[in-house]
Amino acid sequence: MHDEAPHRELIRRLHSDLPEGRVVTDPGVMAGYAHDEAEWAPYGNPAAVVRPRTAEEVQRVVRACLDHGAAVVTRGAGTGLSGGANAVDGSVVLSTEAMTAIKQIDPLERLAIVEPGVVNDDLRAACAEQDLWYPPDPASAPWSTIGGNVATNAGGLCCVKYGVTRDYVLGLQFVTGTGELVRVGRRTAKGVAGYDLTGLLVGSEGTLGVITEVTVRLRPSRAPEHTVAGFFSSVVDAGHAVAAVAAAGVVPSALELIDRYCLEAVDAWKHMGLSTEADVVLLGRTDAPGKAGEEEAETIRRCFEGAGATWAVRSTDPQEADALFEARRLAYPALERLGPVLTEDICVPKSAVPEMLGRIHAIAERHETLIANIAHAGDGNLHPLLITPPGDEPARARAQAAFHDIIAEALALGGTVTGEHGVGLLKREGLRAEVGPEVMALNHAVKDALDPRGLFNPGKVLGR
Amino acid sequence: MHDEAPHRELIRRLHSDLPEGRVVTDPGVMAGYAHDEAEWAPYGNPAAVVRPRTAEEVQRVVRACLDHGAAVVTRGAGTGLSGGANAVDGSVVLSTEAMTAIKQIDPLERLAIVEPGVVNDDLRAACAEQDLWYPPDPASAPWSTIGGNVATNAGGLCCVKYGVTRDYVLGLQFVTGTGELVRVGRRTAKGVAGYDLTGLLVGSEGTLGVITEVTVRLRPSRAPEHTVAGFFSSVVDAGHAVAAVAAAGVVPSALELIDRYCLEAVDAWKHMGLSTEADVVLLGRTDAPGKAGEEEAETIRRCFEGAGATWAVRSTDPQEADALFEARRLAYPALERLGPVLTEDICVPKSAVPEMLGRIHAIAERHETLIANIAHAGDGNLHPLLITPPGDEPARARAQAAFHDIIAEALALGGTVTGEHGVGLLKREGLRAEVGPEVMALNHAVKDALDPRGLFNPGKVLGR
């Protein structure tokens, strides 16, 4: 039974300051807002969930929390994989799900202005109607929100050529740690007026403010993609193929790796017939226009072949090509069907991909843990997926040891502990190991400067 | 005569902590380090100029300044146009000119690691030898340094397609406001571990730390460019041509505007025979590969023609095309021959370019000031150049009034007070007008967090 008593004054204030229907305190409903998709990350019981509809309502929530000393945990669709949106005890979970307006799409300036709760795919679809393209495409694009994408600086498949969310955020409106509603950034193509507060908010995982509006840069729609599939009998061969593509001077528009475990899981679920043919599949794409695209696709194919692919072919059937990428997108939910999945997210130098895949294999053996691999291989961003039988506590302990070892090996190879999923709760120790005490002190100084009361998402990222 | 007395202890400390030849106190030599290229921005007398050769030497300078309460003004090549590198009285001017090592160019990871004093064109040339390309290309590229480019988030001609310096900085080493030597960022393609301190340092104009090493992202060398020249009889027609190119879905690799005053000044100097034929020239380029490039060039040409160009042609002669771009690059020094030039740097929405050019014309008439225009027209970044006869004080006052009016009109049209030159000293008032008191407070909070002693470049950007 949820006990409202300690939060009675806060809840009364929220009800009084917000229109009817914005405040949720029903425990059953709140349970659905208490955590994101990060397995095993701890979460607490919020005092309330609020679903504001305007920036001014968000500001009222923040001010109420400031007055009552309650933490604000902001949440988009809850598809995060690091526990960044997990509730802390007594916090107000602020869901942006009702702020779904696409306020403007401007084809001449090539920008869009959206509320934070707009789903990534919805924005992409709306842009496509005007021959425009919003590139960032996390695998969660059908569900995750632009606000959440901005808060985590989400990556995706096309980063290898087009960069990450940060590269597309021109400006933000947000509520500050002192309850002000401000705008930072711009809607011009360039601008250097003052510090890059926009970029600082991007990837800050809800610890510096609540984003209420996002201005994103768009690109013109691009040429149709050519797809190349390569089947390999070892992850190391596939890793060499990735290095060969980079060395050939090609910038693919996607270069994804899927290993046998993922293929089998997808097959078991969707019966796509993928897993009988390869231990590892590489999927490459190029969107270079016209003949250049054909040439690049052929270069990618030859790189696959030269690195020892057992089969390497340019797909001439767009449906088949899309199916291959759909399989990649389905890998995570398919594996979840087998048991709790602990998702890793490391990024290593491209040249270190074969070595890192080898070390992951050794870690799996050492800790007797099933580790499947999907990877944005083209930029060295690997997602080892650690799978344990439901309810098997010793297996769980072994998986967690493997998780930590993977982080350590990524750092040893000059990599980072998180390529695109964020620090949240799961990578706090890794962050400290990666950046060292002096840079942690700089991070804390920035947090204290912008959130002097420690209001936003306490305990996440920096650990306090 | 320079009086060392008040700074005797500081200078003794610098001499004692640094190798022979690093510390300069000769007034004649120091005079050449006291200001950048911003006409009319005030500057003071430094206590000393230091030219460290290593990151550790930079750290020793910063620690000496911390201990003696002296300000640190960091300086690259001194090509800035906002006074950001101008000395303040009693400061130590830290010149990075001797830190010119290109430490690494890695073709597989597509990155370079350089010291801050490396000249932009030198890095570009070294990359080209390995079929790699460092895109940011400010007009000052033959002289300006990567450190200065990073500190000001320099733009350039190819921003319209390839973005600005910030988009290429992966990681930094810098000395903090407490005298620590730290590394931020990464050398992997992606990474979200902690706040984006790298991005925060970019464009901070020497107010948050002293950059001692820069890791930049590179691209593969690109296809040869096609050049399109268009002659127009009014800036407003040229502005419409810019809008037409954007509306056609083309992303040119450069789209530059040069008006008659600039053409005449270049002609008077270099006898290129440009100015007799047009009031305004637009130069468009595309580097799309193969046939796509030819098609885009033709699209640009048709856009020029449709907007009323008196002459629009695709250049088939690379030498001629390069000469046109050389004329654009020479515009600023050519105008400087005529008298002191006050360089504006505003950025407006692309659709507002014709209106803004019209308002600049009206401002020129109202204040009886000669205003020439060069512009990165494709991204709305205009550089009105205000020219006064040498020694004419009333003309100078009128030009300054015009300068302020241009800033006000840019803001009125939804633009920013500085597109790429930075705030420095000249745009401090404009910055306050643009962002408002709440965002100024956030800027101050960041400054205080990272430079708690107010050591770095006091008085610049934020005004204290």
Interface residues (C-beta under 8 A of the other chain):
Chain A: P107 L108 E109 R110 D131 T152 N153 G155 C159 V160 G163 V164 R166 D167 T176 E180 V182 R183 V184 R186 R187 T188 A189 K190 G191 V192 A193 G194 Y195 D196 L197 G199 L200 V202 G203 S204 L208 R219 P220 S221 A223 A243 A246 A247 G249 V250 V251 A288 P289 G290 K291 A292 C347 V348 P349 K350 S351 H376 G378 D379 G380 N381 G414 G415 T416 V417 T418 G419 E420 H421 G422 V423 K427 G430 L431 E434 V435 G436 E438 V439 M440 L442 N443 A445 V446 K447 D448 A449 L450 P452 V461 L462
Chain B: P107 L108 E109 R110 D131 T152 N153 G155 C159 V160 G163 V164 R166 D167 T176 E180 V182 R183 V184 R186 R187 T188 A189 K190 G191 V192 A193 G194 Y195 D196 L197 G199 L200 V202 G203 S204 L208 R219 P220 S221 A223 A243 A246 A247 G249 V250 V251 A288 P289 G290 K291 A292 C347 V348 P349 K350 S351 H376 G378 D379 G380 N381 G414 G415 T416 V417 T418 G419 E420 H421 G422 V423 K427 G430 L431 E434 V435 G436 E438 V439 M440 L442 N443 A445 V446 K447 D448 A449 L450 P452 V461 L462
